[in-house]
């Protein structure tokens, strides 16, 4: 009989507290998503400090439910509470993160993305047994919407203004008229922003997700643009004749079941003077480095299991790079294998993403 393991009571209590905080975080994602969906953070920003009764009058919602929600949000530290007058408020910093979707620090849509994956949880056991993940469409429409909201800032505020001018000769081509492919276009934010900025160029957004394409086409209908369209590459593949001048991929390669094949397709579609702008998650070559140096590693590995790696393993022979799997070293190696000869990391970057200029 094995000897009883000695348990450190203090460490046990610390570990129990750690696990309970993770369970609390799980509840918080659901309840914060409800608050975001109901517009409660914006109402609190605009009306606070307020008591629960005053908040009910401002929102037209049930006071008892609001009172419990406000107390919960105060306990997890997302809103502020004053015991002097039993009021709740939102700090300026919290208002940026939870309300301002035009700010690079906005992240409230992350709650929606997490909640959208809940339906996939019962299927994860099969994934662990078979190795087969879920496509983005199998994750459901809500997941696509959550990802879209998370990825709005750079296309709206940085792409045309700062990123494209940093690429050698690309803006001049776009002004005079170029053929552009936005591969893995999602809801089409980047495609439409570029199409509006460069009316002489033609833009095609490619995505295999029907949910994403539906959202992209809905956004297109809201514009008067005639130089953009969206297609499924299984129906209309990327050209193979070197006729494309500029390709973009934004957080796409690590999701792809066949990233090597996709990079080779991008190389084939580009002309000899073409450019591929590749954005992907900033990460390190080893797990030890990510564990030590990446403060968001736990978040990214969670996204990977629920969304990114799952998508990359949605076919029996999928590569499974995962959210942190397409680091700069891997990007350089895979690009060179596909035939690209020039690779440079742009000075522009975010806390989450690196941006690469890759050329034949």
C-alpha positions in Angstrom: 0.0 0.0 0.0 1.4 3.4 -1.0 2.3 5.8 1.7 -0.2 8.6 2.3 0.9 11.8 0.6 1.8 14.6 2.9 -0.5 17.5 2.2 0.4 21.1 3.0 -2.8 22.6 4.4 -1.8 26.2 3.5 -1.0 25.2 -0.1 -4.2 23.2 -0.3 -6.2 26.3 0.7 -4.4 28.5 -1.7 -5.0 26.0 -4.5 -8.7 25.8 -3.6 -8.9 29.6 -3.8 -7.3 29.5 -7.2 -9.7 27.0 -8.6 -12.7 28.8 -7.1 -11.5 32.0 -8.8 -11.5 30.2 -12.1 -15.1 28.9 -11.5 -16.0 32.5 -10.6 -14.5 33.7 -13.9 -16.6 31.1 -15.8 -19.8 32.6 -14.2 -18.5 36.1 -14.9 -18.1 35.5 -18.7 -21.8 34.5 -18.9 -23.1 37.3 -16.7 -20.8 39.9 -18.3 -22.0 38.9 -21.7 -25.6 39.4 -20.6 -24.6 42.9 -19.3 -22.8 43.7 -22.6 -25.8 42.5 -24.7 -28.3 44.5 -22.6 -26.1 47.6 -22.8 -25.7 47.8 -19.0 -22.1 48.9 -19.1 -22.8 51.8 -21.3 -25.9 52.7 -19.2 -23.7 52.6 -16.1 -21.1 54.7 -17.8 -23.6 57.3 -18.8 -25.7 57.4 -15.6 -23.5 56.3 -12.7 -23.0 56.5 -9.8 -26.5 54.9 -9.3 -28.3 52.8 -6.8 -29.9 49.6 -8.1 -33.3 51.4 -8.0 -32.0 54.3 -10.0 -30.4 51.9 -12.5 -33.7 50.1 -12.9 -35.4 53.5 -13.7 -32.6 54.3 -16.2 -32.7 51.0 -18.0 -36.4 50.0 -17.6 -35.2 46.6 -16.3 -36.2 44.6 -13.2 -34.5 46.1 -10.0 -34.0 42.8 -8.2 -32.1 41.2 -11.1 -30.1 44.4 -11.7 -29.2 44.6 -8.0 -27.8 41.1 -8.0 -25.9 41.7 -11.2 -24.4 45.0 -9.9 -23.3 43.3 -6.7 -21.7 40.4 -8.6 -19.9 42.8 -10.9 -18.6 44.8 -7.9 -17.4 41.6 -6.3 -15.3 40.5 -9.3 -13.9 44.1 -9.6 -15.4 45.1 -12.9 -17.4 48.0 -11.5 -17.0 50.2 -8.5 -19.1 50.4 -5.4 -19.6 53.1 -2.8 -20.9 52.0 0.6 -21.6 55.6 1.5 -24.7 55.8 -0.7 -25.0 52.2 -1.9 -24.2 53.2 -5.4 -22.4 51.6 -8.4 -20.3 53.2 -11.1 -17.9 52.4 -13.9 -14.3 53.8 -13.8 -13.0 55.6 -16.9 -10.6 52.7 -17.5 -13.4 50.1 -17.2 -15.5 52.2 -19.6 -12.7 51.9 -22.3 -12.4 48.1 -22.0 -16.1 47.4 -21.7 -17.8 50.1 -23.8 -15.5 51.8 -26.4 -15.3 49.4 -29.4 -13.2 52.1 -31.2 -10.4 51.8 -28.7 -7.5 49.2 -29.0 -8.1 48.3 -25.3 -11.7 47.3 -25.9 -12.3 43.6 -25.0 -16.0 43.2 -23.9 -16.6 41.1 -27.0 -14.4 38.5 -25.5 -17.3 37.5 -23.2 -19.5 36.8 -26.2 -16.8 34.8 -27.8 -16.4 32.6 -24.7 -20.1 32.1 -24.2 -20.5 31.2 -27.9 -18.2 28.2 -27.3 -20.4 26.7 -24.5 -22.4 24.7 -27.0 -19.2 23.0 -28.2 -18.3 21.8 -24.7 -20.3 18.5 -24.9 -18.5 17.7 -28.1 -15.0 18.2 -26.7 -14.8 14.7 -25.3 -15.2 13.3 -28.8 -12.5 15.6 -30.0 -10.1 14.4 -27.4 -10.9 10.8 -28.3 -10.8 11.2 -32.1 -8.6 14.2 -32.7 -11.3 15.8 -34.8 -12.2 19.4 -34.0 -14.9 21.8 -35.1 -15.1 24.1 -38.0 -16.0 27.7 -37.4 -19.5 27.1 -38.7 -19.9 24.1 -36.4 -19.2 26.5 -33.6 -22.3 28.5 -34.5 -23.1 32.0 -35.7 -22.6 33.5 -32.3 -19.0 32.6 -32.3 -18.4 34.3 -35.7 -20.1 37.4 -34.3 -18.0 37.4 -31.2 -14.8 37.1 -33.2 -15.9 39.9 -35.5 -16.4 42.3 -32.6 -13.0 41.4 -31.2 -11.2 42.2 -34.5 -12.7 45.6 -35.4 -10.1 48.1 -34.1 -7.1 47.5 -36.4 -9.1 47.4 -39.7 -11.0 50.6 -38.8 -8.2 52.6 -37.3 -4.8 51.3 -38.3 -4.8 49.3 -41.6 -5.2 52.1 -44.1 -3.7 54.8 -41.9 -0.5 53.1 -40.7 0.0 49.5 -41.8 -0.4 49.7 -45.6 1.9 52.8 -45.9 4.6 50.9 -44.2 4.6 48.3 -47.0 7.0 48.8 -49.9 5.0 50.2 -52.9 1.7 48.7 -51.9 -0.3 52.0 -51.3 0.8 53.3 -54.7 -0.5 50.1 -56.4 -3.8 50.3 -54.6 -4.3 53.9 -55.5 -3.6 53.2 -59.2 -5.5 50.0 -59.3 -4.6 46.5 -58.0 -6.1 43.1 -57.6 -6.4 42.2 -53.9 -7.3 39.0 -52.1 -8.2 39.1 -48.4 -7.8 35.4 -47.5 -9.8 34.3 -44.4 -11.8 37.5 -44.6 -14.2 36.7 -41.8 -17.0 39.3 -41.7 -15.1 41.4 -44.2 -14.1 44.4 -42.1 -10.6 44.7 -43.6 -11.8 44.0 -47.1 -14.5 46.7 -47.0 -12.2 49.3 -45.3 -9.6 48.8 -48.1 -12.2 48.8 -50.9 -13.6 52.1 -49.7 -10.1 53.7 -49.4 -8.9 52.5 -52.8 -11.8 52.6 -55.3 -9.6 51.9 -58.3 -8.6 48.5 -56.9 -10.6 45.2 -56.9 -11.0 43.3 -53.7 -12.1 39.7 -53.2 -12.6 38.3 -49.7 -12.3 34.5 -49.3 -13.6 32.5 -46.4 -14.8 28.9 -46.0 -17.3 29.9 -43.2 -20.9 30.4 -44.4 -21.6 32.4 -41.3 -18.7 34.7 -42.0 -19.6 35.1 -45.6 -23.2 35.9 -44.7 -22.0 38.6 -42.3 -19.6 40.0 -44.9 -22.2 40.2 -47.6 -24.7 41.9 -45.1 -22.0 44.5 -44.4 -21.4 44.9 -48.1 -25.0 45.6 -48.7 -24.9 48.5 -46.3 -22.3 50.2 -48.5 -22.3 51.4 -52.1 -19.1 49.7 -52.9 -18.8 48.1 -56.4 -15.2 47.0 -56.1 -15.6 44.3 -53.4 -17.1 40.8 -53.3 -17.0 37.7 -51.1 -16.6 34.1 -52.1 -16.0 30.6 -50.7 -12.6 29.3 -52.0 -14.1 25.8 -52.3 -16.4 27.3 -55.0 -14.0 29.9 -56.4 -10.4 29.1 -55.5 -7.6 31.7 -55.3 -6.2 32.3 -58.8 -3.1 30.2 -59.7 -1.8 32.4 -62.4 0.2 35.0 -60.5 -2.4 37.7 -61.3 -2.9 39.0 -57.7 -1.0 42.1 -56.6 -1.7 42.0 -52.9 -2.8 39.4 -50.4 -3.8 39.9 -46.7 -4.4 37.3 -44.0 -5.4 38.5 -40.5 -5.1 35.8 -37.8 -5.8 33.1 -40.4 -2.9 30.8 -40.9 -2.9 29.3 -37.4 -6.6 28.4 -37.9 -6.1 26.6 -41.2 -6.2 22.8 -41.3 -3.6 22.9 -44.1 -1.5 26.0 -43.5 1.4 24.9 -45.7 -1.0 24.4 -48.6 -2.6 27.7 -48.0 0.7 29.6 -48.0 1.7 27.8 -51.2 -1.7 28.9 -52.7 -0.9 32.5 -51.7 2.5 32.3 -53.3 1.0 30.9 -56.5 -1.7 33.6 -56.8 0.8 36.5 -56.3 2.7 38.1 -59.2 6.4 38.3 -59.0 6.3 41.9 -57.5 3.4 41.1 -55.2 3.1 41.4 -51.4 1.5 39.3 -48.7 0.6 41.1 -45.5 0.3 38.5 -42.8 -0.8 39.2 -39.3 -0.8 36.5 -36.7 -0.7 36.0 -32.9 2.5 37.2 -31.2 4.0 34.2 -29.5 7.3 32.4 -28.7 8.8 29.2 -30.3 8.5 27.1 -27.1 5.9 26.5 -24.5 8.4 27.3 -21.8 8.9 30.7 -23.2 5.2 31.3 -23.6 4.6 30.2 -20.0 7.3 32.5 -18.8 7.1 35.5 -21.1 3.5 35.7 -22.4 1.1 37.0 -19.8 -1.9 36.1 -22.0 -0.7 32.5 -22.6 -3.6 31.0 -20.6 -6.1 33.0 -22.5 -4.6 32.0 -25.8 -4.4 28.3 -25.0 -8.1 28.5 -24.0 -9.0 30.1 -27.3 -6.9 27.5 -29.0 -8.7 24.5 -27.5 -12.1 26.0 -27.9 -11.8 27.7 -31.3 -8.4 28.0 -33.1 -6.8 24.6 -32.8 -10.2 23.0 -33.0 -10.7 24.7 -36.4 -7.2 23.6 -37.5 -8.0 20.0 -36.6 -11.5 20.0 -38.1 -10.2 17.5 -40.8 -8.7 14.2 -39.9 -5.2 15.3 -41.1 -5.4 18.9 -39.9 -2.1 20.5 -38.8 -3.4 21.8 -35.5 -1.0 24.8 -35.2 -3.2 26.4 -32.5 -3.4 30.0 -31.5 0.2 30.3 -30.5 1.6 27.9 -33.1 2.4 30.3 -36.0 5.1 32.3 -34.3 7.7 34.3 -36.3 10.1 31.4 -36.6 7.5 29.0 -37.9 6.1 31.8 -40.2 9.6 32.3 -41.7 10.2 28.6 -42.2 6.8 27.9 -43.8 7.0 30.9 -46.1 10.4 29.9 -47.3 9.2 26.4 -48.0 6.3 27.7 -50.1 8.8 29.7 -52.2 8.8 33.2 -50.7 12.2 34.8 -50.6 11.7 38.0 -48.6 10.3 38.2 -45.1 10.3 41.1 -42.7 8.4 41.8 -39.5 6.9 45.3 -39.5 7.6 47.8 -36.8 3.8 48.2 -36.4 2.4 45.6 -34.0 0.0 45.2 -31.2 0.1 43.5 -27.8 -1.5 40.5 -29.5 -0.3 40.5 -33.1 2.9 40.6 -35.2 2.6 41.9 -38.8 4.8 40.5 -41.6 5.6 41.7 -45.1 6.3 38.6 -47.2 7.2 38.7 -50.9 8.0 36.1 -53.6 
